[in-house]
Amino acid sequence: MKKVTSPYIIVRRSKIHGTGVFAKKDIPQGARIIEYVGERITKAESDRRADIPLERHKENSECGAVYIFTLNQRHDIDGYVPYNTARFINHSCNPNAESDIIRGKIWIIALRDIKKGEEVTYNYNYDYDSHEDHPCRCGASNCIGYILDEEHWWKIKRKRTLAKKKRLSKKTSKAVSKK
Ligand SMILES: [Zn+2]
């Protein structure tokens, strides 16, 4: 299979994580930056692959699920193939792109104008269930600390608020018992 590329991008080392994808030229908001391609698989095959550790990622024990994209109710796309350049795009909690399915194809689309040289990122939208396996080091000022769909962020925030309250109430009770 021929590598899928795009005139918009260049692949090089990233400060966020390993290899990243960068804007080769200015990318206008709404542009389809690159298609996320891979092997079309059934949900059953997807479930099977999801738990298999990836060879090249043994050091951080990533599993197949990391590259599997939901396509529709019956099929997923496994992007863990050499011709899928979009697999190098890093996650960010403050992304400049997003993934969208258009006529059965997964596209990475610019959320805003992206300047030449900027790293292209999107939110991987992982589920809450396994968030602790995927810490985030994207460096964005709003980073939630995990690679996680923004719709679940409130759960992390609520957990942190509760933990803070607990700490504070412990401190208060200590102060009281000293008297
Ligand atoms: Zn982050």
Boltz pocket constraint, residues with backbone or C-beta under 6 A from the ligand:
constraints:
  - pocket:
      binder: B
      contacts: [[A, 92], [A, 93], [A, 94], [A, 136], [A, 137], [A, 138], [A, 139], [A, 140], [A, 142], [A, 143], [A, 144], [A, 145], [A, 146]]
      max_distance: 6.0
